[in-house]
Amino acid sequence: MHFCLGLAGHATVIDKGQIVYTSFIEELKANDNIRELSRASGLFAATGGKRVGERRLTPTYEAPYRGLKVLDFGQGIASPYCAMLLGVYGADVIKVEPPEGDWSRYLGTTYGNHTTLSAVYNRGKRSLCLDMKHKDGIGIAIARRLAEEADVLIEGFRPGVAERLGLGYERLSRDNPGLIYLSVSGFGQSGPYAKRPGSDSVAQAFSGLVSINVGTDGVPHRVGTTISDVVTGVYAFQAIATALFARASVGTGRWIDVNLCQSTAALLGHKVAEFMLEGGAPRALNVPAGTYQTQDGWMMVTLVNEPQYKRLCAAIGRDDLASDPRYADFARRADAADALISEMREIFLVLPTEAWLTRLHAADIIAERIHNPGEWLRNAHVEATKAAVCQDTPGVGPVYTPRTPGFAGLSEDHLRPAPDVGQDSCEILMEAGLDRAVIEDLIQSGAVRQAKR
């Protein structure tokens, strides 16, 4: 079977499903201007879309980024979460995935075509599956064409990879000066560790977070969730938001470099200053604050001033601990932490959690039951404040997740569920100006993939 795509002067022949791009591909590799090549080849039809900077956004409080176009090349959690937040706030987010899909689809228990990671952090997106290693280079050509009309591009490749693919900021910003380009990596785009592999666990370790999370076993532990990835996504979202605000006046975009290790270090805040000023590992901040086992569970007790300690002692029926000179203030309690905390542990084992909370809250002491995620989800306060959202995800079922803090309205409840790999490839490429027949041929060649519906 032979079929000509009509590439003005550049023959494209399909023979038994194999596409052979001749002079068009050679020009593509030699020429930086994808806009001129796209027009010359006829691969992309004129769409009538406005360039970035010309297109007016139509924000509302429920969708402040309505009209914003985002390309998400990220995988895992950090960069996809940043892109998801843009989608929560109304942006049109296209997730560009390789044929095998985002690796987060396979990390953990799979439910249909997702794990909880991919199902949660890719809500509100459409998926385009491109083979950017395709021998004819057409996957890269399509990616560059889409980047022409994007407001934001997010990538999570190792430093230098995007540039080698022809998708680096310098190259893409020539055709799209208004592009805001975010790079997310383990250690950043420069410095002696830039090329090192990074992950959430590595960032927790490198930043010092693990060192201050020592368990009762004396071993430093990583925090039991992907806190480095999540906070990196939040800082990245914040950086994009400020860049979008500046672009409205400046008129051009910029390249943003956000990395997991710096983002995690930022979480430590005062702990770095504390370490240096105290000449090493500092004393405990507010003894006897901490986790205590009760008769039927666990709870957290904390205090931030001296009067609270006296009220705590009265509430637990141990005024003698308030008058003991060893425990007279925060500094002395820190020096005698082992003895005081040991006494507190024995006391709290006597009653159930709810009984203690009743006493402590009556004394205006800061304390709360330690919930697991399911208990949090079913908590009366969480239900009353609509603090969680749920998307029914095909092949998975109901996917519960905490609501994005500070968001106005309930539109997050109606986000589209996380897509399958290539679920929206045809729709996205048709919007970009490709003819349906051309798309079908690209699918046959393996350069593009469309999920079965």
N, C-alpha and C positions, 0 to 999 in steps of 0.2 A: 504494500500500500504506500502510495506517495501522496504528499499533501504539501502545498506551498503556503506559508503564512503571509506571503506578500511583504517581505521586508525590503522596502524600496532599494532595489539594486543589490541586495544582499541575500542570496538564495538560502532558503531554509528548507531542508528536505527531511521528510519523515519516512523512514523505510522500516517497515515491520516494527513500529513503535519506537525506533531509535532516532532521536533528533540530532542532526549534525548542523551546528552553527558554523558558517564559514567565515567570511571576512568581518561580519558583525562582531563575533567573539574576539577576533584578533584586534580589532579596533578598540573594543571594550577594554582589553588588557593594556593597551598602549595609551588610551586617552582618559584623562581624569574627568571629563565633563559628561556625566551620565545623562544630563538633560538633553544635550545636543545629540548624543548617540541614540537615546530613546526616540527622539523625534525622527532622526534619520532612518532608523531601522523600522519604525512603525510598530515596534513591540508594544508600546504603550500608546493608546489613543489619547487625544486631548480630553481632559476631564472637566475643564472649566473651573477647577478648584483654585482658590486663592492661595498665594504664597504666604508663608509664615510672616507675620507682621502686618499683612494686608487683611487677613481674616480676623473678624471681630468676634470675641468671645461673648457669650450671652449668660453671664453669671446670675445665679440666685443664691440665697442663703442655703437652700437645700442642695444645690449643684453649682458651687462657685467656679468650678473648672469646666463647665459645660461648653463644648466646642473645642476644648484642648485635645490635640492628637498626640498620643504617646506610643512609642515603640519600645517594647520591653524584651531585650535579648538576654535578660538575667535568668539564672537557674538557682535552685536552692531556696533560700528564704530571704536574705537581706535585700537584694535588688528586686525580686518579685514583690516583697512586702511594700517597698517604696512605691512601686508601680500600682499595686492594689490600692494603696491609700489615695493616689491620684484618681483612681477609678471610683472610690467611695465618694469623692468630692466632685464627681460628674464628668471626668475626662473619658475619652474614648481610648481604651488601652488595647493595643494589639500585642499579644504575646507571641514572639517569634521563636519557634522550637525546632531543633534538629529532628530528623526522622525517628530517632530513638526516644525523643521527648526529653523534657526536663528531668534531671536525675532525681529530683525530689519525689517524682512519681513512684519510685521504687525503694525509697529509704523508709523502712518500717513496714507495718502490715498493709497490704494492698486491699482496696475495696473497689472492685471494678477496675478502672484505669487510673486510680488515684491512691495515694496515702493521705493521711490527715494533713501532712505538710502541703502537698500540692492542692488539696481541696480547699484549705483555708486561705493560703496566701495567693491564690490565683482567682479569687472571686472577682466578678465584675469585668472580666477580660474576654476578648475573642482570641482564638488561636490560629496562627498561620504556621504551617509546617514547611520549612525551606531546607533543602540540602545545600548548605553553603560550601560543601566540599565537592559538589558536582563538577565533573571534569570539564564541562563547557562553561563554567563560571556564571551560569544564568541565575543561580541562587543569590550570589553576591550582587548581580545587576538589579535584581528585584528588590533586595534589601536597600540598596543605595537609592533606588527610585522612590521607595516609600519614605526614606529618610529626608528626601527633598521637601516633603510637605508635612513633616512632623514638627511639633513644637518642642517635644522632649524625647530624647533617646537615652535609654538606660542599658548599660552593658556590665556584665560581671566576668568578662574574660580575664585570664592572667594578663598583667601589664605587657603591652606590646602586641598581643594577639589581634586585637581589633584593627590596629594599624596594618599589620601584615595581611589581613583579610581585605583591606581596602575600605574599612569601616571606621577608621580613626577620626578624631575630631577635626584635625586640620583639613583632611580631604572632604569630609561631609559639609563642613561649614563654608567651603567655597561656593557651593551651590545653594546653601541654606544658611545665610549669615545669622538668622534669628534662632538657630537651633541651640537649645540648652542640652548639653551632653553630660551625662553622669556616668562616671566610672566607679564601680564598687569592687574592692579587692581586699585581700587579707592584710597587707602591710602598706598599701599605697602605691602610687605610680612611680615613685622615685625613692632613693635611699638604698643602703646596702642590703636590705631584706626584701626589696620590692618583688623579686622573682621567686621568693619562697612560697610554697603552698600554704594557704591559710584556711582556717575553719573556725566555727564558733568555739570549740574547745581550745584551739590554739590561741585565739584572741583572749579568752578568759585567763589562760595561763600566762601569756606574755604581758598582759596589762597589769597583773598583780591581783586581779579579782580572786583567783583561786587561793592565793596566799592568805587572804583575810577571811576565807570561808572554811575554817578549820573545824572539823567535827569533834564530837566527844571522844572519838578514837585517836585524836591527835593528828589525823591525816588531813591535809588540805584537799578540798573537794571542789569540782566544778559545780556551778549552780545547775539544778536539775531541769532546766529548760534552755532553749536556744536564745538566751538573753542577749548575747553579743550580736547575733543576726538581727534580732528584732530592733534593738536600739540603733543599729546601723541603718536599718530601713527608716526609722523615725528621723534620725539626723539627716539622712539623704533627702527625705521628703521636705524637711525644713529648709535645706539648702536650695532645693528646686523652687520652693515657694518664694523665697527671697529673690532668687534670680528672675523668676517670672515678674515679680513686682518691679525690679529694676529694668527689665527689658521693655516695659511699657514706656519708660522715659528714654532709656539709652538707645533702644532700637535693635541691639544685637544680642546674641546669646553668649554663652560662655561654657567652658569646660569645668566641671566640678569633680574633684577627687575626694571620695569618702572611703575610709577603710575600717575594717572590723576592729583592729587593734587600737586605733586612736579613739574610736567610738566607745569601746569598752573602758578604756582608761578614763574617758570623760565621766563615766558613771561613778568612778571612785571619788571624784570631787575632793572633799576636804581630807580624805585619807592620805593623799600624797603629801600635802602640806603638814599634816599631823606627823607622818613618819619622819620627815626631815627636821621639823622643829623639836621633836622629842628624841632625836638621835637614834632612831630605830623603831621597832614595833611598839606602838603606843599602848598605854594601859587601856583597859576596857572603859568605854565612854560613860555608861550609866548603870552600873551594877546596883541592884540585882535584876535588871531587865533581862528577859530571855524566855526560852521555851520551857514549859513545865507540864509534866504529866499529872493528870488528875485521876480520880477514881474510875472514870469511864472514857478518857480521851486525852487530848492535849490542848493547851492554850498558850497564848503569847501575852506576856505582861511587860509593860515598859513604863518609864517615867522620864520626865525631862526637867524637873526642878526638885529642890529639897523638900518643900511642903508635901509633895506627892509621896515621898518615901515615908514620912510620918503617917500619912493617911493610909498607906498600904499596910503598915505594921498594925495600925488600929483595926483595919478591916479583916485581917487574918487572926486577930486576937493575940498579937505578940508585941505589945507596947515596949517590952523589954529590949527588943531589937532596935527600937528607935532611940532608946537612951544609952545603948551600949557605945562607949567611946570609940571602939574599933570601927563603928559604922556611922560616925558622926557626919560625914559629908561624902560627896562623890569620890574625891581623891582617896580617902581612907577606906572607903568601901571597895574601891578597885584594888587596893593593896591586900585587903582581906577577903577577896572575892570567893575563894574556894570555900572558906568556912561559912560565909553568909548564904551562898547559893545552895550549899549542902543542906542547911537548915530549911530553906525555902522549899526545896524539893520534898522533904519529908512532910511539911505542912500541907502542900497542895495535893498530896496523894489521899488525903482524908475524905474529901468531898467530891461530888460530881462536878463537871465543868460548869453546868448551868447554875449550880448553887454558888460557885465562886464568882461567876460573872455578875450575878445579882448583887452580891456583896461589894465587889470591886466597882461596879458602875454606880452603885449608890454612894460610894465614897469619891466618885469622879476620878477613878483610876483608869488609865488607858490599858485596856485588855480585850482580847477577843479569842473566840474558839478558832482552832486551826482546822480549816476545812480541806477536804480533797476537792478536785475540780467538779465532781458530780454534786457534792454537797453545796458548793458555791452556786452551781447552776439552779438548784432547787430551793435556795434560800429565799425567804419571803421578801427580804429587801431587794434582792436581785430581780425577782419577778415584778415587784411593784415599780421599780425604776426602769424596767425594760433594759437591763444592763447586758443582756445577751441577744444575739440574733441567730436565726436558723435558716439555712438555705437547703432546700431539697435538691440534692445533687444526683443526676442520673447515674445509675450503677453503684451508687454509694449509699444513698438514703439521706436522712436529715443530718446536716453538718452544723453543729452548734459552735459558736465562737463569741468571745466578748465583743461588745459594741465598741466602735472607735470612739475614744473619749473626745468630748467637746464638739461633736458633730451635731449640727442643727437638723431637727426633723427625724423621720423614721425611714428615709429612702434607702438606707443601708439594708433594710429588711427585704428590699426588692431588687438587690443586685442580681445579675445573672450568675448562676453557679459556675464554678471553675470548669473550663471546657476540656474536652478530650483533645488529644494531639491532632492538630490540623482540622479541627471541627468547623472552622469558618474560613478555610483557605480560599475557596472559590468566591465567596462573598467579598472578602477583603481585596482580592486581585481584580475583581470586576469593578469595585469602587475605584481602584487605582487606574482603571482604563484598559485593562486587558479584555480582549474578546473571549467569549466562553469557549470557542473552539481552540484558541491558543492555550487557554488554561488546561483543557482536557489533554492536549498534547504534552504540556509540561508535566502533568500528572503521569502520563504514560512513560515519560523519560526518566521519572524519578526525581526531578528537580523540585517538584512540589508534591505534597501529599494532602489528600482530603479524607477526613475520617468518614466512615460509613455512618449514615444516620438511620 
